[in-house]
Amino acid sequence: MTRIFSILTTGSMCSLLLLGACTDDGTADGDTDTNGDGDATGDGDGDTVTISEDISEDTTWTADKTYMLAPDTLVFVNGATLTIEPGTLIRGGAGSALVIEKDARIVAEGTADAPIVFTSFDAENPAAGDWGGLVLLGEATVNLEGGVGMAEGFPIPPTYGGTNPAHDCGSLRYVRVEYAGFAISEGNELNGITFYACGTQTKASYVQSHMGLDDGIEMFGGSFDLDHIVVTGAADDSLDMDQGFSGTAQHVFIHQADSTGDNCFEISNQSSDFDATPKTAPTLCNVTCIGSGAGGGKSKGITIKEGTHGSWYASIFTNTTNEATNLADEATFLEADGGNIDIANNIFFGILSAEPHVSGADSLDSAGWAAWVQDPARANLDTDPGLGSIAWGSPNIVPSGDVSGDGSGCGGTSYIGAVDPSGDDWTAAAWINY
């Protein structure tokens, strides 16, 4: 059954149409295929296929068409695999989202020259929150009571979680999701990409979340690895991990906009039970995080809270408006003190706050936390990595300074940061939108 909900929206007439397709100029286009079976007829610029119903059989979206998620429509993939060809463009109508259910998969594997792009219905003036985003639901473990949760940001929330640690939500490769985060109600936005209880068979490589109105990418429980991830302009947290998520993310570039953005990383365990297991326990390596700078309000590097675990290695944090690390509470201090949190072989440079490391724990003040982070045994540095440019919209994160360091926490690099100073700059590739 198609999930449709009504919300007052503003924008082009095209964005107010529930059915039918739109051309890039916002006018109605009669060449429409409303069920996604590819039988539309074309104009010279390719067909527009409006998706207004749930997908319940194996389906392929092809690069010779543009796909429009109908406004005010949550399109669910149920009991099927949605395959998306390299170079395919998907536009989200206002209030729309694509949801991959627990019994379904998405296979969206683009290439560097032909990425798969999920973007706004508005081709000329896109903005954060123009549409909902991409949601993947799985049956891996979460640390909620009963082992099952209800997904955020939905009028009728679908469920996630289970007992299959290997659950396969699908694969994303050379995929860009931009201008997502539609607010269903005040403070109730969808993220750019949300992974709910996705398991170890899930794959995510060369993925960007750009200009989302809430978090860039969020994981609720589950465990899988990610690599070559870009999050730019997230209005809230860039990467948010909680409810028992574990997995490794390596080669990550985060760039906060000049005046928006909260944490580069917000790592939580579980808000109603700090002792819930399995503990959230990600490992992050070879990250470059550029904060909002002087114009930011909430910009921070890492916030760890609710008794979480976690490790950060061989990463660069710079230009955050506020602290680079925040130890939020006593429960998290006890985990750090017990060896379940590691922050080592990183560079913290150009942090604008007078206190670059802040603690909210009862047993350890900010000075004590700073001493913990700066313990020589952890080999964290405050030297200039010599990034080419930290300007919003035109970054160059190839370091010119000495960034030699131990990245063995995620599989053995000899440098700190997202980019190998002696190798190719993967963050300068054309599939990324700055």
C-alpha positions in Angstrom: 0.0 0.0 0.0 1.3 3.4 -0.9 2.2 5.6 2.2 0.9 9.1 1.5 0.6 11.9 4.0 -0.5 15.5 3.5 1.7 18.5 4.5 1.3 22.1 3.4 4.3 22.9 1.2 5.5 25.9 -0.8 7.3 25.8 -4.0 6.6 25.3 -7.7 3.3 24.0 -9.0 5.2 20.8 -9.8 6.0 20.2 -6.2 2.3 20.3 -5.3 1.3 17.6 -7.8 0.7 14.2 -6.2 0.7 12.4 -9.5 2.3 13.2 -12.8 5.8 14.1 -13.8 7.7 17.3 -14.1 10.3 18.7 -16.3 13.3 20.7 -15.0 11.4 24.0 -15.5 8.7 22.8 -13.1 5.9 22.3 -15.6 3.9 19.2 -16.0 5.2 16.7 -18.5 2.8 14.3 -20.0 5.4 11.6 -20.7 4.8 9.9 -17.4 5.1 6.3 -16.1 3.5 6.2 -12.7 4.5 2.6 -11.8 8.1 2.7 -12.7 8.0 0.0 -15.3 9.8 2.1 -17.9 7.0 2.4 -20.5 7.0 6.2 -20.7 7.5 7.9 -24.0 10.2 10.5 -24.3 10.9 14.1 -25.1 14.4 14.9 -26.4 15.8 15.3 -22.9 14.8 11.8 -21.6 11.7 10.6 -19.8 10.5 11.5 -16.3 9.0 8.6 -14.4 6.9 9.6 -11.4 7.0 7.0 -8.6 3.8 7.2 -6.6 3.3 3.6 -5.4 5.2 1.2 -3.3 7.6 -1.2 -5.1 6.9 -4.9 -4.4 8.7 -6.7 -7.2 12.3 -6.6 -8.4 12.7 -3.3 -10.3 15.5 -1.5 -12.1 15.7 2.2 -12.6 17.7 3.1 -15.6 20.0 6.0 -16.5 18.0 7.0 -19.6 15.2 8.2 -17.4 14.8 10.7 -14.5 12.8 9.4 -11.6 10.5 11.7 -9.5 9.4 10.5 -6.1 5.9 11.9 -6.0 5.4 14.8 -3.5 4.0 14.0 -0.1 4.7 10.3 -0.8 6.8 7.8 1.1 7.8 5.2 -1.4 8.5 1.8 0.3 10.3 -1.0 -1.3 8.8 -4.2 0.1 10.0 -7.8 -0.4 12.0 -6.8 -3.5 15.3 -5.5 -4.8 15.5 -2.0 -6.2 18.5 -1.8 -8.6 19.6 1.6 -9.8 21.9 1.9 -12.8 25.0 4.1 -12.8 24.2 7.7 -13.9 20.6 7.6 -12.8 19.0 10.8 -11.4 16.3 10.6 -8.8 14.4 13.7 -7.7 12.5 13.9 -4.5 9.2 15.8 -4.4 8.5 17.9 -1.4 7.7 15.5 1.5 8.8 12.4 -0.3 11.3 9.8 0.7 12.5 6.4 -0.4 12.4 3.7 2.2 13.9 0.2 1.9 12.0 -2.1 4.1 13.4 -5.0 6.2 12.5 -7.6 3.6 14.0 -5.6 0.7 17.4 -4.4 -0.6 18.7 -1.5 -2.6 21.5 -2.0 -5.1 22.7 1.5 -6.1 26.1 1.1 -7.6 27.3 4.0 -9.7 30.8 4.8 -10.9 33.1 7.8 -10.4 32.1 9.0 -13.9 28.4 8.1 -13.6 27.3 8.5 -10.0 23.7 7.9 -8.8 22.2 11.1 -7.5 19.3 11.6 -5.3 18.4 15.3 -5.3 15.7 18.0 -5.0 12.7 18.4 -7.2 13.9 22.0 -7.7 16.7 21.9 -10.3 17.4 25.7 -10.2 17.2 26.6 -6.5 17.5 23.5 -4.4 17.6 23.9 -0.6 18.1 21.7 2.5 14.9 19.9 3.4 13.4 20.0 -0.1 12.6 16.3 0.2 12.9 13.5 2.8 15.9 11.3 2.1 17.0 7.7 1.8 16.1 5.3 4.6 17.3 1.7 4.9 15.6 -0.6 7.5 17.3 -3.8 8.7 17.0 -6.7 11.2 20.4 -6.6 12.9 20.8 -6.0 16.6 19.9 -2.8 18.4 20.2 -2.1 22.1 16.6 -1.1 22.7 14.4 -2.9 25.1 12.8 -5.8 23.2 15.3 -5.4 20.4 13.0 -3.5 18.1 12.7 0.2 17.4 10.4 2.6 15.6 12.0 4.8 12.9 12.1 8.5 13.5 10.5 11.1 11.3 7.5 9.1 10.0 3.8 9.7 10.6 3.3 5.9 10.9 6.8 4.7 11.9 8.1 1.5 10.4 10.0 -0.9 12.7 13.6 -2.0 12.6 15.9 -4.3 14.6 16.1 -8.1 15.1 18.5 -10.9 15.6 20.3 -11.1 12.2 23.7 -9.5 12.6 24.5 -10.1 8.9 21.3 -8.5 7.6 21.9 -7.0 4.1 20.2 -3.7 3.5 21.9 -3.4 0.1 24.8 -1.6 -1.4 25.6 2.1 -2.1 28.6 3.0 -4.2 29.2 6.3 -5.9 25.9 7.6 -4.6 25.1 11.2 -3.7 22.1 12.2 -1.6 21.5 16.0 -1.4 19.0 18.6 -0.1 17.2 16.1 2.0 15.8 16.3 5.6 12.2 17.3 5.0 10.6 18.3 8.4 7.4 16.4 8.9 6.9 18.4 12.1 9.0 20.8 14.2 12.3 19.1 15.1 11.2 15.9 13.3 13.3 15.8 10.2 14.6 12.9 8.2 18.3 12.5 7.7 20.1 12.5 4.3 20.8 8.8 4.7 19.6 6.7 7.6 20.7 3.1 8.3 18.4 1.4 10.8 19.8 -1.9 12.1 21.7 -2.7 8.9 24.0 -5.7 9.2 27.5 -6.7 8.1 26.5 -7.6 4.6 25.5 -4.0 3.9 28.0 -2.0 1.8 28.6 1.7 1.6 31.6 3.2 -0.3 32.0 6.5 -2.1 28.9 8.0 -0.7 28.1 11.7 -0.1 25.3 13.4 1.9 25.2 17.0 1.0 23.1 19.9 2.5 20.8 17.9 4.7 18.4 19.7 7.1 19.2 17.3 9.9 22.0 14.8 10.2 24.1 13.9 7.2 24.2 10.1 7.9 22.8 8.3 11.0 23.1 4.7 12.1 20.7 3.2 14.6 22.2 -0.1 15.8 23.5 -2.8 13.5 27.1 -3.2 12.2 28.7 -2.6 8.8 31.8 -0.9 7.4 31.9 2.3 5.4 34.7 3.9 3.4 35.3 7.0 1.3 32.4 9.0 2.9 31.7 12.7 2.4 29.3 14.7 4.5 29.0 18.4 3.6 26.7 21.1 5.0 24.7 19.0 7.4 22.5 21.3 9.5 22.9 19.0 12.5 25.4 16.2 13.1 27.5 15.0 10.2 27.8 11.4 11.3 25.5 10.2 14.2 25.8 6.7 15.6 23.8 5.2 18.4 21.7 2.3 19.7 24.6 -0.1 19.6 26.0 0.6 16.2 29.5 -0.9 15.6 31.5 -0.8 12.5 34.5 0.8 10.9 34.4 4.0 8.8 37.7 4.9 7.1 38.5 7.8 4.7 35.9 10.2 5.7 35.7 13.9 4.8 33.3 16.2 6.8 32.9 19.9 6.0 30.5 22.0 8.0 28.9 25.0 6.4 30.0 28.5 7.6 27.0 29.1 9.9 25.3 25.7 10.4 26.3 22.3 11.8 26.6 20.7 15.2 29.0 17.7 15.7 31.2 16.2 13.1 30.5 13.0 15.2 27.8 12.5 17.8 28.2 9.0 19.3 25.6 7.9 21.8 24.7 4.7 23.4 21.0 4.8 24.3 19.2 7.7 25.9 16.9 5.8 28.3 19.5 3.2 29.4 23.1 4.2 29.4 24.0 0.6 30.3 22.2 -1.0 27.4 24.1 -3.5 25.4 25.6 -4.1 22.9 27.3 -0.8 23.4 27.7 1.6 20.5 31.3 1.1 19.5 32.4 2.5 16.2 36.0 2.8 14.9 36.9 5.9 12.8 40.1 6.3 10.9 41.6 8.7 8.4 39.0 11.4 8.9 39.3 15.1 8.0 36.8 17.2 9.8 36.6 21.0 9.0 34.3 22.9 11.3 32.1 26.0 10.7 34.8 28.4 11.9 34.0 31.8 13.4 30.5 32.0 11.9 29.3 28.8 13.5 27.1 28.4 16.5 27.2 24.7 17.6 30.2 23.4 15.6 32.2 20.7 17.5 34.4 17.8 16.6 33.5 14.7 18.6 30.7 14.4 21.2 30.6 11.1 23.1 27.8 10.4 25.5 25.4 8.0 27.3 28.2 5.5 28.2 29.2 4.8 24.6 32.4 3.1 23.4 34.4 4.3 20.4 37.8 4.8 18.8 39.3 7.6 16.6 42.6 7.2 14.9 44.7 9.1 12.3 42.2 11.9 11.9 42.4 15.7 11.5 40.0 18.1 13.3 40.3 21.8 12.5 38.3 25.0 12.5 35.6 23.9 14.9 33.8 26.9 16.5 33.6 25.1 19.8 35.5 22.2 21.4 37.2 19.4 19.4 36.1 16.7 21.9 33.3 16.6 24.4 33.1 14.0 27.1 29.4 14.6 27.9 28.7 12.7 31.1 30.0 10.5 34.0 28.9 7.3 32.3 31.1 8.0 29.3 34.0 9.0 31.5 33.8 5.6 33.2 34.0 3.9 29.8 37.0 6.0 28.8 38.6 5.3 32.2 38.0 1.6 31.6 39.8 1.6 28.2 36.7 1.4 26.1 37.3 4.7 24.4 40.4 5.5 22.4 41.5 8.8 20.8 45.0 8.4 19.4 47.3 9.5 16.6 45.1 12.5 15.7 45.7 16.1 14.9 43.6 18.8 16.6 44.6 22.1 15.0 43.0 25.5 14.7 40.3 24.8 17.2 38.6 28.2 17.9 37.4 27.5 21.5 39.6 28.5 24.4 38.8 25.0 25.8 39.5 22.5 22.9 38.6 19.5 25.1 35.5 19.8 27.4 34.1 17.4 30.0 30.7 17.2 31.6 31.6 14.3 33.8 31.4 14.6 37.6 34.7 12.9 38.2 36.8 14.6 35.5 36.8 18.3 34.7 37.7 19.8 31.4 41.4 20.2 32.4 41.5 16.6 33.3 39.9 15.5 30.1 42.3 17.7 28.1 45.2 16.0 29.9 43.7 12.6 29.1 43.5 13.4 25.4 46.9 15.0 25.4 48.7 12.2 27.2 51.9 11.6 25.2 51.1 7.9 25.0 48.1 8.7 22.7 50.3 10.7 20.3 47.7 13.3 19.5 49.2 16.5 18.0 48.3 20.1 17.6 50.5 20.9 14.7 49.3 22.5 11.4 48.5 19.8 8.8 48.8 22.4 6.1 45.5 21.8 4.3 45.3 23.5 1.0 42.0 25.2 1.7 39.3 25.0 4.3 37.0 27.4 2.6 33.3 26.3 2.4 32.5 25.2 -1.1 36.0 25.0 -2.3 38.0 22.7 0.0 41.4 21.3 -0.7 42.3 18.8 2.0 45.6 17.6 0.7 48.0 18.2 3.6 51.4 19.9 3.0 52.5 19.5 6.6 53.9 16.5 8.4 50.9 14.2 8.8 52.9 11.0 9.2 51.1 8.8 11.8 49.8 5.4 12.8 46.5 4.6 11.1 46.7 0.9 11.9 43.4 1.1 13.9 41.5 0.6 10.6 43.9 -1.4 8.5 47.2 0.3 8.2 47.8 3.8 6.8 51.0 5.7 7.6 49.3 9.1 7.4 46.8 11.2 9.3 43.6 12.5 7.6 41.3 11.5 4.8 43.7 11.9 2.0 47.1 10.4 1.4 49.5 13.3 0.8 51.5 11.1 -1.6 48.5 9.7 -3.4 45.4 10.7 -5.4 43.0 13.2 -3.8 39.8 11.1 -3.9 37.9 14.1 -2.4 38.5 16.2 -5.6 36.5 13.7 -7.8 33.7 15.0 -10.0 31.1 12.8 -8.4 31.2 15.0 -5.3 29.1 18.2 -5.0 30.6 21.0 -3.1 
